[in-house]
């Protein structure tokens, strides 16, 4: 899944983000506001990660999360 798909289907993917990073709150999801940079900032704040770790986590999420029925 690429970020444009995540943005386009934010209602669904925000729940996937919340289930992937359990420490994120509803306020955190609001701060992200569909933005990849926003997600990176929230992950850095919430988990204490540096920019490289946050980026690696987001890349893994994009690679691993697929729509139901999608071929990987």
Phi and psi in degrees as GROMACS dihedral restraints (atoms count N, CA, C in turn):
[ dihedral_restraints ]
;  ai    aj    ak    al  type     phi  dphi    fc
    3     4     5     6     1  -101.0    20    10
    4     5     6     7     1   170.0    20    10
    6     7     8     9     1   -65.5    20    10
    7     8     9    10     1   -32.4    20    10
    9    10    11    12     1   -63.2    20    10
   10    11    12    13     1   -34.7    20    10
   12    13    14    15     1   -66.9    20    10
   13    14    15    16     1   -40.0    20    10
   15    16    17    18     1   -61.5    20    10
   16    17    18    19     1   -46.4    20    10
   18    19    20    21     1   -61.7    20    10
   19    20    21    22     1   -42.9    20    10
   21    22    23    24     1   -65.9    20    10
   22    23    24    25     1   -28.7    20    10
   24    25    26    27     1  -120.9    20    10
   25    26    27    28     1    46.3    20    10
   27    28    29    30     1   -58.0    20    10
   28    29    30    31     1   -36.8    20    10
   30    31    32    33     1   -56.7    20    10
   31    32    33    34     1   -44.4    20    10
   33    34    35    36     1   -76.8    20    10
   34    35    36    37     1   -47.7    20    10
   36    37    38    39     1   -71.7    20    10
   37    38    39    40     1   -26.7    20    10
   39    40    41    42     1   -64.5    20    10
   40    41    42    43     1   -34.1    20    10
   42    43    44    45     1   -69.1    20    10
   43    44    45    46     1   -36.1    20    10
   45    46    47    48     1   -66.1    20    10
   46    47    48    49     1   -39.2    20    10
   48    49    50    51     1   -62.4    20    10
   49    50    51    52     1   -46.1    20    10
   51    52    53    54     1   -61.8    20    10
   52    53    54    55     1   -36.4    20    10
   54    55    56    57     1   -77.8    20    10
   55    56    57    58     1   -22.6    20    10
   57    58    59    60     1   -79.7    20    10
   58    59    60    61     1   -36.2    20    10
   60    61    62    63     1  -123.1    20    10
   61    62    63    64     1    91.5    20    10
   63    64    65    66     1   -62.9    20    10
   64    65    66    67     1   -22.1    20    10
   66    67    68    69     1   -80.9    20    10
   67    68    69    70     1    -6.3    20    10
   69    70    71    72     1   -75.9    20    10
   70    71    72    73     1   136.4    20    10
   72    73    74    75     1   -98.4    20    10
   73    74    75    76     1   172.7    20    10
   75    76    77    78     1   -60.4    20    10
   76    77    78    79     1   -37.3    20    10
   78    79    80    81     1   -63.7    20    10
   79    80    81    82     1   -39.3    20    10
   81    82    83    84     1   -60.6    20    10
   82    83    84    85     1   -44.5    20    10
   84    85    86    87     1   -62.9    20    10
   85    86    87    88     1   -35.8    20    10
   87    88    89    90     1   -65.4    20    10
   88    89    90    91     1   -37.8    20    10
   90    91    92    93     1   -66.0    20    10
   91    92    93    94     1   -34.4    20    10
   93    94    95    96     1   -62.9    20    10
   94    95    96    97     1   -44.6    20    10
   96    97    98    99     1    47.2    20    10
   97    98    99   100     1    49.5    20    10
   99   100   101   102     1    68.8    20    10
  100   101   102   103     1     4.7    20    10
  102   103   104   105     1   -96.3    20    10
  103   104   105   106     1   129.8    20    10
  105   106   107   108     1   -62.1    20    10
  106   107   108   109     1   -42.8    20    10
  108   109   110   111     1   -64.1    20    10
  109   110   111   112     1   -35.0    20    10
  111   112   113   114     1   -63.6    20    10
  112   113   114   115     1   -42.0    20    10
  114   115   116   117     1   -63.0    20    10
  115   116   117   118     1   -44.1    20    10
  117   118   119   120     1   -59.6    20    10
  118   119   120   121     1   -43.8    20    10
  120   121   122   123     1   -62.9    20    10
  121   122   123   124     1   -43.4    20    10
  123   124   125   126     1   -65.7    20    10
  124   125   126   127     1   -42.1    20    10
  126   127   128   129     1   -63.1    20    10
  127   128   129   130     1   -40.5    20    10
  129   130   131   132     1   -62.5    20    10
  130   131   132   133     1   -44.4    20    10
  132   133   134   135     1   -67.1    20    10
  133   134   135   136     1   -48.2    20    10
  135   136   137   138     1   -72.9    20    10
  136   137   138   139     1   -39.5    20    10
  138   139   140   141     1  -103.9    20    10
  139   140   141   142     1    -8.2    20    10
  141   142   143   144     1    74.6    20    10
  142   143   144   145     1    22.8    20    10
  144   145   146   147     1   -82.7    20    10
  145   146   147   148     1   155.9    20    10
  147   148   149   150     1   -83.2    20    10
  148   149   150   151     1   173.8    20    10
  150   151   152   153     1   -60.9    20    10
  151   152   153   154     1   -37.6    20    10
  153   154   155   156     1   -66.1    20    10
  154   155   156   157     1   -42.3    20    10
  156   157   158   159     1   -66.1    20    10
  157   158   159   160     1   -43.4    20    10
  159   160   161   162     1   -61.1    20    10
  160   161   162   163     1   -43.5    20    10
  162   163   164   165     1   -62.6    20    10
  163   164   165   166     1   -42.1    20    10
  165   166   167   168     1   -62.8    20    10
  166   167   168   169     1   -40.7    20    10
  168   169   170   171     1   -64.5    20    10
  169   170   171   172     1   -43.0    20    10
  171   172   173   174     1   -65.5    20    10
  172   173   174   175     1   -42.3    20    10
  174   175   176   177     1   -61.2    20    10
  175   176   177   178     1   -41.7    20    10
  177   178   179   180     1   -64.0    20    10
  178   179   180   181     1   -40.8    20    10
  180   181   182   183     1   -61.1    20    10
  181   182   183   184     1   -48.0    20    10
  183   184   185   186     1   -60.8    20    10
  184   185   186   187     1   -37.2    20    10
  186   187   188   189     1   -72.9    20    10
  187   188   189   190     1   -40.8    20    10
  189   190   191   192     1   -86.7    20    10
  190   191   192   193     1   -28.7    20    10
  192   193   194   195     1   -85.8    20    10
  193   194   195   196     1   129.8    20    10
  195   196   197   198     1  -134.3    20    10
  196   197   198   199     1   152.7    20    10
  198   199   200   201     1   -68.5    20    10
  199   200   201   202     1   148.8    20    10
  201   202   203   204     1   -53.8    20    10
  202   203   204   205     1   130.3    20    10
  204   205   206   207     1    87.9    20    10
  205   206   207   208     1    -6.3    20    10
  207   208   209   210     1   -74.4    20    10
  208   209   210   211     1   147.8    20    10
  210   211   212   213     1   -92.8    20    10
  211   212   213   214     1   129.5    20    10
